[in-house]
């Protein structure tokens, strides 16, 4: 498996590790999303000081308004974070060149 | 770094490895995209028999119509593939349970 394929597999595996915990086994409840973000995206959480961040994330991603996230609803969070990271790196790179 | 953070970093690193090759160093040209897909997503390519697949992918992703993909334009390809993979796994899992 290539590096890119492994990253895709990791995203799916991590999602299911948390989704599988209780209730609907194929979706993330708010509690499961909280645990995933706390454990797997600790640096992201540190930059979010507002106490209602989790509620906002869930509301933004939950397309069908069932208060649960399936993988298709969860994926945009990872992409959004990756795009933000990449822009940040690009900016640092630009500055370093000057 | 957590597993999920490492996956995000890998996606960014792989993108830049190919984007960096020639022309604009921060975007993928059609040639660079072709090389990335051939080397990093060989299983995806195998399932795409049509010769104009690459042109269609580029056209679909290229939001600003400059015939190049920046990371933000490229990311939906990886997410789309991950979502498709995850649906496939979920289906296999459902069948295995029956």
N, CA and C atoms of all chains as a GROMACS GRO file, in nm:
protein
  588
    1UNK      N    1   0.084  -0.120   0.000
    1UNK     CA    2   0.000   0.000   0.000
    1UNK      C    3   0.088   0.126   0.000
    2UNK      N    4   0.053   0.226  -0.076
    2UNK     CA    5   0.134   0.348  -0.082
    2UNK      C    6   0.107   0.437   0.041
    3UNK      N    7   0.192   0.537   0.058
    3UNK     CA    8   0.177   0.629   0.173
    3UNK      C    9   0.039   0.697   0.173
    4UNK      N   10  -0.006   0.737   0.054
    4UNK     CA   11  -0.135   0.807   0.044
    4UNK      C   12  -0.251   0.712   0.075
    5UNK      N   13  -0.240   0.588   0.026
    5UNK     CA   14  -0.344   0.488   0.054
    5UNK      C   15  -0.348   0.456   0.204
    6UNK      N   16  -0.229   0.452   0.265
    6UNK     CA   17  -0.223   0.426   0.410
    6UNK      C   18  -0.288   0.540   0.488
    7UNK      N   19  -0.269   0.665   0.444
    7UNK     CA   20  -0.333   0.778   0.514
    7UNK      C   21  -0.484   0.767   0.506
    8UNK      N   22  -0.534   0.728   0.386
    8UNK     CA   23  -0.678   0.714   0.369
    8UNK      C   24  -0.731   0.604   0.461
    9UNK      N   25  -0.656   0.494   0.467
    9UNK     CA   26  -0.698   0.382   0.553
    9UNK      C   27  -0.698   0.426   0.701
   10UNK      N   28  -0.596   0.501   0.740
   10UNK     CA   29  -0.588   0.548   0.879
   10UNK      C   30  -0.708   0.634   0.916
   11UNK      N   31  -0.747   0.724   0.826
   11UNK     CA   32  -0.862   0.812   0.856
   11UNK      C   33  -0.987   0.728   0.881
   12UNK      N   34  -1.005   0.626   0.796
   12UNK     CA   35  -1.123   0.538   0.809
   12UNK      C   36  -1.115   0.457   0.939
   13UNK      N   37  -0.995   0.404   0.968
   13UNK     CA   38  -0.978   0.321   1.087
   13UNK      C   39  -1.001   0.401   1.215
   14UNK      N   40  -0.943   0.522   1.221
   14UNK     CA   41  -0.960   0.606   1.340
   14UNK      C   42  -1.107   0.641   1.358
   15UNK      N   43  -1.174   0.679   1.250
   15UNK     CA   44  -1.318   0.710   1.258
   15UNK      C   45  -1.395   0.593   1.320
   16UNK      N   46  -1.370   0.472   1.269
   16UNK     CA   47  -1.447   0.356   1.316
   16UNK      C   48  -1.411   0.314   1.458
   17UNK      N   49  -1.286   0.341   1.499
   17UNK     CA   50  -1.246   0.308   1.636
   17UNK      C   51  -1.336   0.380   1.735
   18UNK      N   52  -1.370   0.507   1.704
   18UNK     CA   53  -1.454   0.586   1.794
   18UNK      C   54  -1.603   0.564   1.768
   19UNK      N   55  -1.641   0.550   1.641
   19UNK     CA   56  -1.782   0.530   1.605
   19UNK      C   57  -1.834   0.401   1.666
   20UNK      N   58  -1.745   0.305   1.680
   20UNK     CA   59  -1.783   0.170   1.721
   20UNK      C   60  -1.818   0.159   1.870
   21UNK      N   61  -1.790   0.267   1.946
   21UNK     CA   62  -1.798   0.255   2.092
   21UNK      C   63  -1.935   0.226   2.151
   22UNK      N   64  -2.037   0.299   2.107
   22UNK     CA   65  -2.170   0.275   2.167
   22UNK      C   66  -2.278   0.324   2.073
   23UNK      N   67  -2.404   0.298   2.104
   23UNK     CA   68  -2.515   0.343   2.020
   23UNK      C   69  -2.498   0.292   1.878
   24UNK      N   70  -2.518   0.380   1.780
   24UNK     CA   71  -2.500   0.342   1.640
   24UNK      C   72  -2.350   0.317   1.614
   25UNK      N   73  -2.316   0.196   1.575
   25UNK     CA   74  -2.176   0.154   1.562
   25UNK      C   75  -2.106   0.211   1.438
   26UNK      N   76  -2.184   0.270   1.347
   26UNK     CA   77  -2.119   0.319   1.225
   26UNK      C   78  -2.117   0.472   1.217
   27UNK      N   79  -2.165   0.538   1.324
   27UNK     CA   80  -2.162   0.685   1.325
   27UNK      C   81  -2.105   0.735   1.458
   28UNK      N   82  -2.058   0.860   1.456
   28UNK     CA   83  -2.005   0.925   1.576
   28UNK      C   84  -2.116   1.003   1.645
   29UNK      N   85  -2.140   0.974   1.772
   29UNK     CA   86  -2.229   1.059   1.852
   29UNK      C   87  -2.147   1.181   1.897
   30UNK      N   88  -2.212   1.276   1.961
   30UNK     CA   89  -2.140   1.394   2.009
   30UNK      C   90  -2.029   1.353   2.107
   31UNK      N   91  -2.060   1.255   2.194
   31UNK     CA   92  -1.965   1.207   2.293
   31UNK      C   93  -1.843   1.142   2.225
   32UNK      N   94  -1.872   1.062   2.122
   32UNK     CA   95  -1.764   0.994   2.050
   32UNK      C   96  -1.679   1.095   1.971
   33UNK      N   97  -1.746   1.195   1.911
   33UNK     CA   98  -1.673   1.300   1.837
   33UNK      C   99  -1.581   1.376   1.934
   34UNK      N  100  -1.631   1.404   2.053
   34UNK     CA  101  -1.553   1.476   2.154
   34UNK      C  102  -1.427   1.397   2.189
   35UNK      N  103  -1.445   1.267   2.211
   35UNK     CA  104  -1.332   1.180   2.246
   35UNK      C  105  -1.231   1.173   2.132
   36UNK      N  106  -1.282   1.159   2.010
   36UNK     CA  107  -1.193   1.154   1.893
   36UNK      C  108  -1.110   1.282   1.882
   37UNK      N  109  -1.177   1.397   1.892
   37UNK     CA  110  -1.105   1.524   1.878
   37UNK      C  111  -1.004   1.541   1.992
   38UNK      N  112  -1.045   1.508   2.116
   38UNK     CA  113  -0.954   1.522   2.230
   38UNK      C  114  -0.830   1.433   2.216
   39UNK      N  115  -0.852   1.309   2.172
   39UNK     CA  116  -0.741   1.214   2.164
   39UNK      C  117  -0.660   1.224   2.036
   40UNK      N  118  -0.728   1.248   1.924
   40UNK     CA  119  -0.661   1.237   1.794
   40UNK      C  120  -0.625   1.372   1.733
   41UNK      N  121  -0.692   1.477   1.776
   41UNK     CA  122  -0.662   1.610   1.722
   41UNK      C  123  -0.635   1.708   1.837
   42UNK      N  124  -0.546   1.670   1.930
   42UNK     CA  125  -0.523   1.754   2.049
   42UNK      C  126  -0.474   1.895   2.014
   43UNK      N  127  -0.396   1.908   1.907
   43UNK     CA  128  -0.343   2.039   1.871
   43UNK      C  129  -0.450   2.131   1.816
   44UNK      N  130  -0.547   2.070   1.745
   44UNK     CA  131  -0.659   2.147   1.693
   44UNK      C  132  -0.741   2.203   1.808
   45UNK      N  133  -0.767   2.117   1.906
   45UNK     CA  134  -0.851   2.156   2.018
   45UNK      C  135  -0.788   2.270   2.097
   46UNK      N  136  -0.655   2.264   2.112
   46UNK     CA  137  -0.585   2.367   2.188
   46UNK      C  138  -0.609   2.506   2.131
   47UNK      N  139  -0.623   2.513   1.996
   47UNK     CA  140  -0.640   2.644   1.932
   47UNK      C  141  -0.786   2.692   1.938
   48UNK      N  142  -0.876   2.604   1.983
   48UNK     CA  143  -1.019   2.640   1.991
   48UNK      C  144  -1.055   2.665   2.137
   49UNK      N  145  -1.065   2.791   2.174
   49UNK     CA  146  -1.087   2.823   2.315
   49UNK      C  147  -1.236   2.824   2.353
   50UNK      N  148  -1.324   2.843   2.255
   50UNK     CA  149  -1.465   2.860   2.286
   50UNK      C  150  -1.528   2.729   2.335
   51UNK      N  151  -1.607   2.737   2.445
   51UNK     CA  152  -1.664   2.614   2.500
   51UNK      C  153  -1.769   2.547   2.410
   52UNK      N  154  -1.827   2.624   2.316
   52UNK     CA  155  -1.928   2.562   2.230
   52UNK      C  156  -1.872   2.514   2.096
   53UNK      N  157  -1.738   2.502   2.089
   53UNK     CA  158  -1.674   2.456   1.964
   53UNK      C  159  -1.730   2.322   1.916
   54UNK      N  160  -1.740   2.228   2.010
   54UNK     CA  161  -1.785   2.094   1.973
   54UNK      C  162  -1.927   2.097   1.914
   55UNK      N  163  -2.016   2.174   1.978
   55UNK     CA  164  -2.152   2.186   1.927
   55UNK      C  165  -2.155   2.247   1.787
   56UNK      N  166  -2.070   2.347   1.768
   56UNK     CA  167  -2.067   2.411   1.636
   56UNK      C  168  -2.015   2.318   1.529
   57UNK      N  169  -1.908   2.242   1.564
   57UNK     CA  170  -1.852   2.147   1.467
   57UNK      C  171  -1.957   2.044   1.427
   58UNK      N  172  -2.023   1.988   1.529
   58UNK     CA  173  -2.124   1.885   1.502
   58UNK      C  174  -2.235   1.942   1.414
   59UNK      N  175  -2.282   2.061   1.449
   59UNK     CA  176  -2.393   2.122   1.374
   59UNK      C  177  -2.352   2.148   1.228
   60UNK      N  178  -2.228   2.197   1.212
   60UNK     CA  179  -2.179   2.230   1.078
   60UNK      C  180  -2.167   2.105   0.990
   61UNK      N  181  -2.125   1.994   1.050
   61UNK     CA  182  -2.095   1.874   0.971
   61UNK      C  183  -2.217   1.784   0.951
   62UNK      N  184  -2.313   1.792   1.043
   62UNK     CA  185  -2.425   1.699   1.046
   62UNK      C  186  -2.530   1.732   0.938
   63UNK      N  187  -2.502   1.685   0.818
   63UNK     CA  188  -2.587   1.718   0.702
   63UNK      C  189  -2.733   1.677   0.719
   64UNK      N  190  -2.756   1.556   0.768
   64UNK     CA  191  -2.894   1.507   0.776
   64UNK      C  192  -2.960   1.533   0.913
   65UNK      N  193  -2.893   1.613   0.997
   65UNK     CA  194  -2.950   1.658   1.125
   65UNK      C  195  -3.000   1.544   1.214
   66UNK      N  196  -2.920   1.437   1.223
   66UNK     CA  197  -2.958   1.328   1.314
   66UNK      C  198  -2.869   1.326   1.440
   67UNK      N  199  -2.791   1.434   1.458
   67UNK     CA  200  -2.700   1.444   1.573
   67UNK      C  201  -2.593   1.337   1.578
   68UNK      N  202  -2.569   1.272   1.466
   68UNK     CA  203  -2.462   1.173   1.454
   68UNK      C  204  -2.386   1.204   1.325
   69UNK      N  205  -2.258   1.168   1.320
   69UNK     CA  206  -2.180   1.189   1.198
   69UNK      C  207  -2.140   1.055   1.137
   70UNK      N  208  -2.178   1.032   1.012
   70UNK     CA  209  -2.122   0.916   0.942
   70UNK      C  210  -1.989   0.960   0.879
   71UNK      N  211  -1.918   0.866   0.817
   71UNK     CA  212  -1.784   0.901   0.768
   71UNK      C  213  -1.788   1.012   0.664
   72UNK      N  214  -1.891   1.008   0.580
   72UNK     CA  215  -1.905   1.110   0.474
   72UNK      C  216  -1.924   1.251   0.534
   73UNK      N  217  -1.992   1.258   0.648
   73UNK     CA  218  -2.012   1.387   0.714
   73UNK      C  219  -1.888   1.429   0.792
   74UNK      N  220  -1.813   1.330   0.841
   74UNK     CA  221  -1.693   1.356   0.922
   74UNK      C  222  -1.574   1.400   0.835
   75UNK      N  223  -1.563   1.342   0.715
   75UNK     CA  224  -1.447   1.365   0.629
   75UNK      C  225  -1.415   1.513   0.604
   76UNK      N  226  -1.516   1.598   0.581
   76UNK     CA  227  -1.483   1.740   0.556
   76UNK      C  228  -1.406   1.807   0.670
   77UNK      N  229  -1.421   1.758   0.794
   77UNK     CA  230  -1.345   1.814   0.906
   77UNK      C  231  -1.196   1.790   0.884
   78UNK      N  232  -1.162   1.667   0.846
   78UNK     CA  233  -1.021   1.631   0.826
   78UNK      C  234  -0.962   1.708   0.708
   79UNK      N  235  -1.040   1.719   0.602
   79UNK     CA  236  -0.994   1.794   0.486
   79UNK      C  237  -0.977   1.941   0.519
   80UNK      N  238  -1.075   1.996   0.588
   80UNK     CA  239  -1.068   2.137   0.626
   80UNK      C  240  -0.943   2.165   0.709
   81UNK      N  241  -0.916   2.076   0.804
   81UNK     CA  242  -0.797   2.093   0.888
   81UNK      C  243  -0.670   2.078   0.806
   82UNK      N  244  -0.667   1.981   0.714
   82UNK     CA  245  -0.548   1.961   0.631
   82UNK      C  246  -0.522   2.083   0.543
   83UNK      N  247  -0.630   2.137   0.485
   83UNK     CA  248  -0.616   2.256   0.399
   83UNK      C  249  -0.564   2.374   0.480
   84UNK      N  250  -0.617   2.390   0.602
   84UNK     CA  251  -0.572   2.500   0.688
   84UNK      C  252  -0.424   2.483   0.723
   85UNK      N  253  -0.386   2.359   0.757
   85UNK     CA  254  -0.245   2.329   0.788
   85UNK      C  255  -0.155   2.361   0.671
   86UNK      N  256  -0.199   2.316   0.554
   86UNK     CA  257  -0.116   2.333   0.434
   86UNK      C  258  -0.095   2.481   0.404
   87UNK      N  259  -0.200   2.561   0.422
   87UNK     CA  260  -0.189   2.707   0.398
   87UNK      C  261  -0.092   2.769   0.495
   88UNK      N  262  -0.096   2.721   0.618
   88UNK     CA  263  -0.007   2.771   0.723
   88UNK      C  264   0.139   2.739   0.687
   89UNK      N  265   0.164   2.615   0.647
   89UNK     CA  266   0.300   2.574   0.606
   89UNK      C  267   0.349   2.657   0.488
   90UNK      N  268   0.259   2.676   0.389
   90UNK     CA  269   0.295   2.750   0.268
   90UNK      C  270   0.338   2.892   0.304
   91UNK      N  271   0.266   2.950   0.399
   91UNK     CA  272   0.294   3.086   0.444
   91UNK      C  273   0.430   3.094   0.512
   92UNK      N  274   0.458   2.995   0.598
   92UNK     CA  275   0.587   2.990   0.666
   92UNK      C  276   0.700   2.976   0.565
   93UNK      N  277   0.674   2.894   0.464
   93UNK     CA  278   0.771   2.867   0.358
   93UNK      C  279   0.801   2.996   0.280
   94UNK      N  280   0.694   3.070   0.248
   94UNK     CA  281   0.709   3.198   0.178
   94UNK      C  282   0.795   3.295   0.258
   95UNK      N  283   0.765   3.302   0.388
   95UNK     CA  284   0.837   3.393   0.476
   95UNK      C  285   0.984   3.356   0.485
   96UNK      N  286   1.010   3.224   0.491
   96UNK     CA  287   1.147   3.174   0.504
   96UNK      C  288   1.232   3.210   0.381
   97UNK      N  289   1.164   3.220   0.266
   97UNK     CA  290   1.235   3.250   0.141
   97UNK      C  291   1.282   3.395   0.134
   98UNK      N  292   1.208   3.483   0.206
   98UNK     CA  293   1.239   3.627   0.199
   98UNK      C  294   1.364   3.664   0.279
   99UNK      N  295   0.294   1.301   1.755
   99UNK     CA  296   0.181   1.324   1.664
   99UNK      C  297   0.088   1.203   1.664
  100UNK      N  298  -0.042   1.225   1.661
  100UNK     CA  299  -0.137   1.112   1.660
  100UNK      C  300  -0.147   1.053   1.519
  101UNK      N  301  -0.210   0.935   1.512
  101UNK     CA  302  -0.227   0.866   1.384
  101UNK      C  303  -0.300   0.955   1.281
  102UNK      N  304  -0.404   1.023   1.329
  102UNK     CA  305  -0.484   1.108   1.239
  102UNK      C  306  -0.403   1.229   1.192
  103UNK      N  307  -0.326   1.286   1.282
  103UNK     CA  308  -0.242   1.400   1.245
  103UNK      C  309  -0.134   1.357   1.145
  104UNK      N  310  -0.082   1.235   1.166
  104UNK     CA  311   0.017   1.183   1.071
  104UNK      C  312  -0.042   1.164   0.933
  105UNK      N  313  -0.168   1.116   0.926
  105UNK     CA  314  -0.233   1.098   0.794
  105UNK      C  315  -0.247   1.232   0.723
  106UNK      N  316  -0.286   1.334   0.802
  106UNK     CA  317  -0.303   1.465   0.740
  106UNK      C  318  -0.168   1.516   0.688
  107UNK      N  319  -0.064   1.496   0.767
  107UNK     CA  320   0.069   1.539   0.725
  107UNK      C  321   0.113   1.464   0.598
  108UNK      N  322   0.084   1.334   0.594
  108UNK     CA  323   0.121   1.254   0.476
  108UNK      C  324   0.055   1.307   0.349
  109UNK      N  325  -0.074   1.339   0.359
  109UNK     CA  326  -0.146   1.390   0.241
  109UNK      C  327  -0.079   1.515   0.188
  110UNK      N  328  -0.042   1.604   0.282
  110UNK     CA  329   0.022   1.730   0.244
  110UNK      C  330   0.160   1.704   0.184
  111UNK      N  331   0.237   1.614   0.248
  111UNK     CA  332   0.372   1.584   0.202
  111UNK      C  333   0.371   1.522   0.062
  112UNK      N  334   0.282   1.424   0.041
  112UNK     CA  335   0.274   1.358  -0.090
  112UNK      C  336   0.236   1.460  -0.198
  113UNK      N  337   0.136   1.545  -0.167
  113UNK     CA  338   0.096   1.648  -0.263
  113UNK      C  339   0.216   1.734  -0.304
  114UNK      N  340   0.293   1.780  -0.204
  114UNK     CA  341   0.405   1.871  -0.235
  114UNK      C  342   0.520   1.800  -0.306
  115UNK      N  343   0.535   1.671  -0.277
  115UNK     CA  344   0.643   1.596  -0.344
  115UNK      C  345   0.624   1.603  -0.496
  116UNK      N  346   0.498   1.594  -0.541
  116UNK     CA  347   0.471   1.596  -0.685
  116UNK      C  348   0.455   1.739  -0.738
  117UNK      N  349   0.392   1.826  -0.658
  117UNK     CA  350   0.371   1.965  -0.700
  117UNK      C  351   0.504   2.036  -0.723
  118UNK      N  352   0.603   1.994  -0.647
  118UNK     CA  353   0.734   2.061  -0.646
  118UNK      C  354   0.818   2.035  -0.771
  119UNK      N  355   0.772   1.940  -0.855
  119UNK     CA  356   0.860   1.892  -0.964
  119UNK      C  357   0.896   1.996  -1.070
  120UNK      N  358   0.798   2.066  -1.123
  120UNK     CA  359   0.834   2.163  -1.228
  120UNK      C  360   0.729   2.270  -1.237
  121UNK      N  361   0.749   2.374  -1.316
  121UNK     CA  362   0.651   2.481  -1.332
  121UNK      C  363   0.621   2.545  -1.198
  122UNK      N  364   0.492   2.565  -1.168
  122UNK     CA  365   0.453   2.621  -1.040
  122UNK      C  366   0.478   2.516  -0.930
  123UNK      N  367   0.564   2.552  -0.834
  123UNK     CA  368   0.609   2.455  -0.733
  123UNK      C  369   0.505   2.426  -0.626
  124UNK      N  370   0.396   2.505  -0.623
  124UNK     CA  371   0.299   2.479  -0.518
  124UNK      C  372   0.167   2.423  -0.571
  125UNK      N  373   0.164   2.394  -0.703
  125UNK     CA  374   0.042   2.333  -0.760
  125UNK      C  375   0.079   2.213  -0.848
  126UNK      N  376  -0.020   2.126  -0.869
  126UNK     CA  377  -0.002   2.009  -0.956
  126UNK      C  378  -0.045   2.044  -1.098
  127UNK      N  379   0.045   2.025  -1.193
  127UNK     CA  380   0.006   2.033  -1.334
  127UNK      C  381  -0.059   1.900  -1.371
  128UNK      N  382  -0.114   1.892  -1.493
  128UNK     CA  383  -0.176   1.767  -1.537
  128UNK      C  384  -0.075   1.652  -1.534
  129UNK      N  385   0.048   1.682  -1.576
  129UNK     CA  386   0.153   1.581  -1.578
  129UNK      C  387   0.188   1.533  -1.437
  130UNK      N  388   0.196   1.630  -1.345
  130UNK     CA  389   0.228   1.594  -1.206
  130UNK      C  390   0.114   1.515  -1.141
  131UNK      N  391  -0.010   1.556  -1.172
  131UNK     CA  392  -0.127   1.485  -1.119
  131UNK      C  393  -0.127   1.340  -1.169
  132UNK      N  394  -0.094   1.324  -1.298
  132UNK     CA  395  -0.089   1.190  -1.359
  132UNK      C  396   0.012   1.102  -1.284
  133UNK      N  397   0.130   1.158  -1.260
  133UNK     CA  398   0.235   1.085  -1.191
  133UNK      C  399   0.194   1.049  -1.048
  134UNK      N  400   0.132   1.146  -0.980
  134UNK     CA  401   0.086   1.121  -0.843
  134UNK      C  402  -0.015   1.006  -0.841
  135UNK      N  403  -0.114   1.012  -0.930
  135UNK     CA  404  -0.217   0.907  -0.931
  135UNK      C  405  -0.156   0.772  -0.968
  136UNK      N  406  -0.069   0.772  -1.068
  136UNK     CA  407  -0.007   0.644  -1.110
  136UNK      C  408   0.076   0.582  -0.998
  137UNK      N  409   0.153   0.666  -0.926
  137UNK     CA  410   0.243   0.613  -0.823
  137UNK      C  411   0.176   0.592  -0.688
  138UNK      N  412   0.087   0.685  -0.652
  138UNK     CA  413   0.034   0.684  -0.515
  138UNK      C  414  -0.105   0.626  -0.502
  139UNK      N  415  -0.179   0.624  -0.614
  139UNK     CA  416  -0.314   0.568  -0.610
  139UNK      C  417  -0.331   0.462  -0.719
  140UNK      N  418  -0.238   0.364  -0.725
  140UNK     CA  419  -0.241   0.267  -0.835
  140UNK      C  420  -0.370   0.184  -0.838
  141UNK      N  421  -0.427   0.158  -0.721
  141UNK     CA  422  -0.550   0.077  -0.719
  141UNK      C  423  -0.669   0.153  -0.773
  142UNK      N  424  -0.670   0.282  -0.748
  142UNK     CA  425  -0.776   0.367  -0.801
  142UNK      C  426  -0.770   0.370  -0.954
  143UNK      N  427  -0.648   0.386  -1.004
  143UNK     CA  428  -0.630   0.396  -1.149
  143UNK      C  429  -0.674   0.267  -1.220
  144UNK      N  430  -0.645   0.153  -1.157
  144UNK     CA  431  -0.681   0.024  -1.216
  144UNK      C  432  -0.831   0.014  -1.243
  145UNK      N  433  -0.909   0.077  -1.152
  145UNK     CA  434  -1.054   0.064  -1.166
  145UNK      C  435  -1.111   0.165  -1.266
  146UNK      N  436  -1.026   0.255  -1.315
  146UNK     CA  437  -1.070   0.356  -1.412
  146UNK      C  438  -1.017   0.320  -1.550
  147UNK      N  439  -1.104   0.265  -1.634
  147UNK     CA  440  -1.056   0.217  -1.763
  147UNK      C  441  -1.057   0.324  -1.872
  148UNK      N  442  -1.138   0.427  -1.853
  148UNK     CA  443  -1.154   0.526  -1.959
  148UNK      C  444  -1.025   0.609  -1.978
  149UNK      N  445  -0.983   0.629  -2.104
  149UNK     CA  446  -0.860   0.703  -2.127
  149UNK      C  447  -0.869   0.851  -2.091
  150UNK      N  448  -0.991   0.905  -2.083
  150UNK     CA  449  -1.000   1.049  -2.050
  150UNK      C  450  -1.026   1.075  -1.901
  151UNK      N  451  -1.002   0.970  -1.819
  151UNK     CA  452  -1.023   0.984  -1.674
  151UNK      C  453  -0.945   1.102  -1.616
  152UNK      N  454  -0.818   1.110  -1.651
  152UNK     CA  455  -0.732   1.215  -1.595
  152UNK      C  456  -0.784   1.354  -1.629
  153UNK      N  457  -0.826   1.371  -1.757
  153UNK     CA  458  -0.880   1.501  -1.796
  153UNK      C  459  -1.006   1.536  -1.718
  154UNK      N  460  -1.091   1.434  -1.697
  154UNK     CA  461  -1.214   1.458  -1.623
  154UNK      C  462  -1.186   1.494  -1.478
  155UNK      N  463  -1.093   1.420  -1.416
  155UNK     CA  464  -1.057   1.450  -1.276
  155UNK      C  465  -1.007   1.593  -1.263
  156UNK      N  466  -0.914   1.629  -1.352
  156UNK     CA  467  -0.856   1.764  -1.347
  156UNK      C  468  -0.965   1.870  -1.364
  157UNK      N  469  -1.052   1.848  -1.463
  157UNK     CA  470  -1.158   1.945  -1.490
  157UNK      C  471  -1.254   1.958  -1.371
  158UNK      N  472  -1.286   1.842  -1.310
  158UNK     CA  473  -1.379   1.843  -1.196
  158UNK      C  474  -1.321   1.917  -1.075
  159UNK      N  475  -1.191   1.901  -1.053
  159UNK     CA  476  -1.130   1.955  -0.932
  159UNK      C  477  -1.081   2.100  -0.946
  160UNK      N  478  -1.052   2.138  -1.070
  160UNK     CA  479  -0.988   2.268  -1.096
  160UNK      C  480  -1.087   2.383  -1.086
  161UNK      N  481  -1.110   2.428  -0.962
  161UNK     CA  482  -1.212   2.531  -0.935
  161UNK      C  483  -1.187   2.661  -1.009
  162UNK      N  484  -1.063   2.708  -1.012
  162UNK     CA  485  -1.036   2.839  -1.072
  162UNK      C  486  -0.992   2.830  -1.218
  163UNK      N  487  -1.004   2.710  -1.277
  163UNK     CA  488  -0.979   2.689  -1.421
  163UNK      C  489  -0.843   2.739  -1.470
  164UNK      N  490  -0.739   2.709  -1.390
  164UNK     CA  491  -0.605   2.749  -1.435
  164UNK      C  492  -0.522   2.627  -1.480
  165UNK      N  493  -0.591   2.511  -1.494
  165UNK     CA  494  -0.526   2.386  -1.536
  165UNK      C  495  -0.419   2.338  -1.438
  166UNK      N  496  -0.425   2.387  -1.316
  166UNK     CA  497  -0.335   2.342  -1.209
  166UNK      C  498  -0.421   2.317  -1.084
  167UNK      N  499  -0.375   2.227  -0.998
  167UNK     CA  500  -0.449   2.203  -0.874
  167UNK      C  501  -0.364   2.245  -0.754
  168UNK      N  502  -0.419   2.336  -0.672
  168UNK     CA  503  -0.352   2.361  -0.544
  168UNK      C  504  -0.404   2.258  -0.444
  169UNK      N  505  -0.350   2.261  -0.322
  169UNK     CA  506  -0.388   2.156  -0.226
  169UNK      C  507  -0.538   2.158  -0.195
  170UNK      N  508  -0.593   2.276  -0.187
  170UNK     CA  509  -0.737   2.290  -0.157
  170UNK      C  510  -0.823   2.227  -0.267
  171UNK      N  511  -0.777   2.236  -0.391
  171UNK     CA  512  -0.852   2.176  -0.502
  171UNK      C  513  -0.829   2.025  -0.509
  172UNK      N  514  -0.710   1.983  -0.467
  172UNK     CA  515  -0.672   1.842  -0.472
  172UNK      C  516  -0.740   1.760  -0.361
  173UNK      N  517  -0.755   1.822  -0.242
  173UNK     CA  518  -0.805   1.750  -0.124
  173UNK      C  519  -0.938   1.676  -0.147
  174UNK      N  520  -1.035   1.735  -0.219
  174UNK     CA  521  -1.162   1.662  -0.239
  174UNK      C  522  -1.145   1.526  -0.310
  175UNK      N  523  -1.040   1.510  -0.389
  175UNK     CA  524  -1.015   1.380  -0.453
  175UNK      C  525  -0.988   1.274  -0.346
  176UNK      N  526  -0.901   1.309  -0.251
  176UNK     CA  527  -0.864   1.214  -0.146
  176UNK      C  528  -0.983   1.182  -0.056
  177UNK      N  529  -1.061   1.287  -0.025
  177UNK     CA  530  -1.179   1.265   0.057
  177UNK      C  531  -1.282   1.180  -0.017
  178UNK      N  532  -1.304   1.212  -0.145
  178UNK     CA  533  -1.400   1.135  -0.224
  178UNK      C  534  -1.362   0.988  -0.230
  179UNK      N  535  -1.232   0.961  -0.250
  179UNK     CA  536  -1.184   0.823  -0.254
  179UNK      C  537  -1.200   0.755  -0.118
  180UNK      N  538  -1.168   0.827  -0.011
  180UNK     CA  539  -1.180   0.770   0.124
  180UNK      C  540  -1.326   0.736   0.154
  181UNK      N  541  -1.417   0.827   0.117
  181UNK     CA  542  -1.560   0.803   0.142
  181UNK      C  543  -1.607   0.682   0.061
  182UNK      N  544  -1.562   0.672  -0.063
  182UNK     CA  545  -1.601   0.557  -0.147
  182UNK      C  546  -1.548   0.426  -0.087
  183UNK      N  547  -1.422   0.429  -0.042
  183UNK     CA  548  -1.360   0.312   0.022
  183UNK      C  549  -1.438   0.270   0.144
  184UNK      N  550  -1.472   0.370   0.227
  184UNK     CA  551  -1.538   0.341   0.354
  184UNK      C  552  -1.676   0.278   0.329
  185UNK      N  553  -1.746   0.329   0.225
  185UNK     CA  554  -1.878   0.272   0.191
  185UNK      C  555  -1.865   0.128   0.146
  186UNK      N  556  -1.759   0.102   0.072
  186UNK     CA  557  -1.732  -0.032   0.022
  186UNK      C  558  -1.706  -0.128   0.139
  187UNK      N  559  -1.620  -0.083   0.233
  187UNK     CA  560  -1.589  -0.165   0.352
  187UNK      C  561  -1.717  -0.192   0.432
  188UNK      N  562  -1.798  -0.085   0.452
  188UNK     CA  563  -1.920  -0.097   0.532
  188UNK      C  564  -2.013  -0.201   0.469
  189UNK      N  565  -2.019  -0.202   0.337
  189UNK     CA  566  -2.104  -0.296   0.264
  189UNK      C  567  -2.054  -0.439   0.284
  190UNK      N  568  -1.923  -0.456   0.274
  190UNK     CA  569  -1.864  -0.589   0.294
  190UNK      C  570  -1.891  -0.638   0.437
  191UNK      N  571  -1.883  -0.543   0.532
  191UNK     CA  572  -1.904  -0.574   0.672
  191UNK      C  573  -2.049  -0.618   0.695
  192UNK      N  574  -2.142  -0.546   0.631
  192UNK     CA  575  -2.285  -0.580   0.640
  192UNK      C  576  -2.310  -0.721   0.588
  193UNK      N  577  -2.250  -0.749   0.471
  193UNK     CA  578  -2.269  -0.880   0.408
  193UNK      C  579  -2.212  -0.991   0.496
  194UNK      N  580  -2.095  -0.962   0.558
  194UNK     CA  581  -2.029  -1.063   0.641
  194UNK      C  582  -2.113  -1.099   0.763
  195UNK      N  583  -2.193  -1.000   0.810
  195UNK     CA  584  -2.275  -1.023   0.929
  195UNK      C  585  -2.394  -1.116   0.901
  196UNK      N  586  -2.437  -1.117   0.771
  196UNK     CA  587  -2.558  -1.194   0.736
  196UNK      C  588  -2.530  -1.344   0.728
   0.00000   0.00000   0.00000
